[in-house]
Amino acid sequence: MRRIGIDVGGTNTDAVLIDASGVVAAAKTPTTEDVTTGIRNALAAVLARVGGDAGPVDAVMVGTTHFTNAVVQRRDLEPVAAIRIGLPSGRSLPPRVDWPEDLAAEVDGGVFMIRGGHEYDGRELVPFDEAGTREAAQRIRDAGVRSVAVAAVFSPLTPECEQRAADILREVHPDAAVTLSHDLGRIGLLERENAAILNAALAALARRTTSAFAEALEGSGIRAPLYLTQNDGTVMRADYAEAFPVYSFSSGPTNSMRGAAYLSGLSDAMVVDVGGTTTDIGHLKGGFPREANRAVEVGGVRTLFRMPDLLSLGLGGGSIVADEGRTVGPRSVGYRLTQEARVFGGATLTATDVGVAAGLAALGDGTRVADLDAGLLDRGLARMRAVVEEGVDRMKVDAAPLPLLAVGGGAFLVPAQLPGISEVVHVPHADVANAVGAAIAQVSGEVDQVFTGMTRERALTEATDIARARAAAAGADAATVEVVETDDFPLAYLPGDALRVRVRVVGDATAS
Amino acid sequence: MARRPILETELESLATGAWILGAGGGGDPYHALLNLRRLYRVGRSVSLMDPEDLDDDALVAVVSTMGAPLVGEERLTDPEVAALAVRQMEEHLGRRFDAVMSLEIGGSNAFQPLMVAAVTGLPVVDADTMGRAYPEAQHSSFAIGDLRPWPLTLADVRENAVVVARVASWKWMERISRKVCAEVGSIAATCKAPRTGREVKEWGILHTVTQAIGLGRAVLDARARKADPVAAVLEHAGGLLLFRGKVVDVARRATEGFLRGTARVEGLDADRGHAFRLDFQNEFTVGWFDEEARVTVPDIICVMDATTGEAIGTEALRYGQRVRVVALPAPALQQTPKGLEHVGPRAFGHDLDFRSVFDSTGGAER
């Protein structure tokens, strides 16, 4: 196994080369406006460390916040025509009903509500309005809207209406990029439709971005399949990512936690990632982050994506220390740390300065903080300890002691001993844990469906088969695919002992 | 009749409070809340009236959405359909309603009369028939009062409407209407047996809309102040904190259309070393402290997220959640011998006598 992992963050683009023995080379370079140059620079820096030749590389995995940022910052989004198939139901809650107004306006390419959809048991809700769909397709084409999202009632169970709409769109408006909601998964019409619309809004950006990534690779002379990381800690092949950019949302924290697990050799641990402004605390279980329970919002839009359950606290290396050490953060000098912190010649007292003065790290010019009062240091350190301690305790779901992985640029601020923690582990290359997490990622497939009129065993088998097929479509080597999670629960008030089954499988990325 | 407008800002409080009173069931009111917000935005509004102001012979519609919460996630609730069941009933009776009220204040059905009211202009009566959520019609206070269970109208989004003209009992009403509901896709708007103003005043659970709004506001205020929302609930509703812990096991099974099961919570903080088990049938029915029955229906048993104060439904319980188990006092009617026949522990298959957790501690307010 020989892979390159790249993390394109808001500030830095990191790259690592790993093989079976671990991290071979790592590099940190500034992110550039066009992203591609940053990736090329990072790759060049890594290659330089191995004498200019990476050798045969099996795969390149890129993690990027590009698509999340586009939604959050409302830029590079395409207008999307939203086709909802489900009338006469849902009339009062049309597509984008619960979106922030500015984002809804930004992607408004028209709303078309059509008769059709299915029941939970596969019966038609009403006959599908093919003529109405055709007319909508023509109007979308004539308006020059090139991205379309289609969501039909109960499509995760019966995708027929969405597929028929896609056929009509292909025929009438062949240039349109079409997202079908059932490809994005779960039951919950509004959330699934929201995801489909966001996905369609990112279609053009996704095409540009993935081809830019491919070009950067090509320009660096690396011949290997390209993968993008997803929010659940796995990757998808670039062509799949191009069709489903929404799956990359929030993959950064997941990569960081998975990378920390790999670097430490631990798969069950608490992870504390101390950045410049914030500290993210999560829980690794079986090498994957524990997922959040609640509906996850992206740019103010409710979705049903799998996201790691993270607690974000206003404490980081750049946190401003005030009131004689009694307050640390949440105000921070942020990315200006290397100019404004005392040890770097600035005038602002930060958490980093306190750490250096207390001998926890050797950064900048230690003599510039030698004058700090011992009482202030004690109070500052106690304050930081209290914040981390409470956060770790809130995120920990087991009474048994667990190890804690301290990562990120401000990892030295994590106290050496904490209640409920067996040991605090600092790992090498913790500052590029993101890229490492990308490099080690596997490919997943997931299903979340309702099965009726069959035994539980049969339902689980069918669900697992579907998940395996999805993993293969996303680029997994079928021989390595394993089930990592199954969850089934019966549903109230439905006849036929209906069972909702979720199955997730992962496998290694195919080498070619 | 004295009325006051329900303000748009109160809708979110109602959703939060109603979800807590769902006692683990009742369905998430999110879609109903969205509907109401949209209706308010186009100038519709809803007024709330005190049940004491109802004329004895006023005619009151009792409304609910019937069906599986999962179906509601795809077939989104619609105010026009909610109103359709009411109009169908008016047609059947040949008489107009004077007001509308909810079957159950717990969960999404808290909003059903508001949706009807926003469309029809009828006032909403500040009352329901459960004071919380329960699985079936025979758990309503009108069933406890042995009031007439029929007629019932059921409306489907495809303009199918059914009148159940006469039934032998509340249980027969439940059986027949469930069957019809399943046929139209396991979700339908219903208008239950109409009530007179006098019946509502005598047998309704009164002022529960106001209670739910107040409860929700207490939680939202506490969150905004960064105070403990669970403590705010306890204080506002005169509730009791029963247990602090972490969910360590959840087992569910579907039988006869219900979601039945148990959840085990392991103690934290002051409850470390102890265990709490929750039995549920859609809603929480019995809570066991170290295998001893500590709380049973009709006391309202709620499980809340320890940090956010968000109520956690029986469908959303998951390993690892940090929770607070709390009890809120049940309406007096449900604690009478007749009430307990309908909603006591035996009505849910537990061979236990009801003893209110508020009696045994003596300290709680009623």
Contacts between the chains, C-beta under 8 A, distances in Angstrom:
chain1	res1	chain2	res2	distance
A	86	B	74	7.8
A	86	B	75	7.5
A	88	B	157	4.9
A	88	B	158	6.1
A	88	B	159	7.7
A	89	B	75	4.5
A	89	B	76	6.5
A	89	B	78	6.9
A	89	B	157	4.6
A	90	B	75	6.9
A	90	B	76	4.2
A	90	B	78	7.0
A	91	B	78	5.9
A	91	B	80	7.2
A	92	B	35	5.4
A	92	B	38	6.8
A	92	B	76	7.4
A	92	B	77	7.9
A	92	B	78	4.6
A	92	B	79	5.8
A	92	B	80	6.8
A	93	B	31	6.4
A	93	B	34	5.8
A	93	B	35	6.5
A	93	B	38	7.5
A	93	B	76	4.8
A	93	B	78	7.7
A	97	B	34	5.9
A	97	B	38	7.0
A	98	B	34	5.8
A	117	B	74	7.9
A	119	B	185	4.4
A	119	B	186	8.0
A	120	B	68	7.6
A	120	B	70	7.0
A	120	B	71	5.7
A	120	B	74	7.4
A	120	B	185	7.0
A	120	B	186	6.7
A	123	B	185	7.5
A	125	B	75	7.6
A	125	B	158	7.7
A	125	B	185	7.1
A	126	B	158	6.2
A	153	B	74	5.0
A	153	B	75	6.1
A	154	B	74	5.0
A	187	B	70	6.6
A	187	B	73	5.6
A	187	B	74	6.4
A	188	B	73	4.7
A	188	B	74	7.6
A	189	B	73	6.5
A	189	B	74	4.8
A	189	B	76	6.3
A	190	B	31	7.5
A	190	B	76	7.1
A	290	B	320	6.8
A	293	B	316	6.8
A	293	B	318	5.9
A	293	B	321	7.0
A	294	B	310	7.9
A	394	B	307	6.8
A	394	B	322	7.5
A	397	B	246	6.0
A	397	B	319	7.6
A	397	B	320	3.6
A	397	B	321	8.0
A	397	B	322	7.4
A	399	B	246	8.0
A	399	B	266	7.4
A	399	B	268	7.9
A	399	B	272	7.9
A	450	B	70	7.1
A	489	B	252	4.9
A	489	B	259	8.0
A	489	B	315	7.3
A	490	B	252	5.7
A	490	B	253	5.5
A	490	B	254	3.0
A	490	B	259	6.3
A	491	B	68	6.1
A	491	B	70	5.2
A	491	B	254	6.1
A	491	B	259	7.0
A	492	B	25	8.0
A	492	B	68	6.1
A	492	B	69	6.8
A	492	B	70	8.0
A	492	B	254	6.5
A	492	B	257	6.6
A	492	B	258	5.7
A	492	B	259	3.7
A	492	B	282	5.5
A	492	B	315	7.5
A	493	B	67	5.9
A	493	B	68	3.9
A	493	B	69	7.5
A	493	B	178	7.8
A	493	B	186	6.1
A	493	B	257	5.1
A	493	B	258	7.6
A	494	B	68	4.8
A	494	B	70	6.9
A	494	B	71	7.4
A	494	B	182	7.9
A	494	B	186	5.6
A	494	B	254	7.5
A	494	B	257	7.0
A	495	B	182	5.1
A	495	B	186	7.4
A	495	B	257	6.8
A	497	B	254	5.5
A	498	B	70	7.9
A	498	B	254	7.0
A	499	B	254	7.6
A	500	B	70	7.1
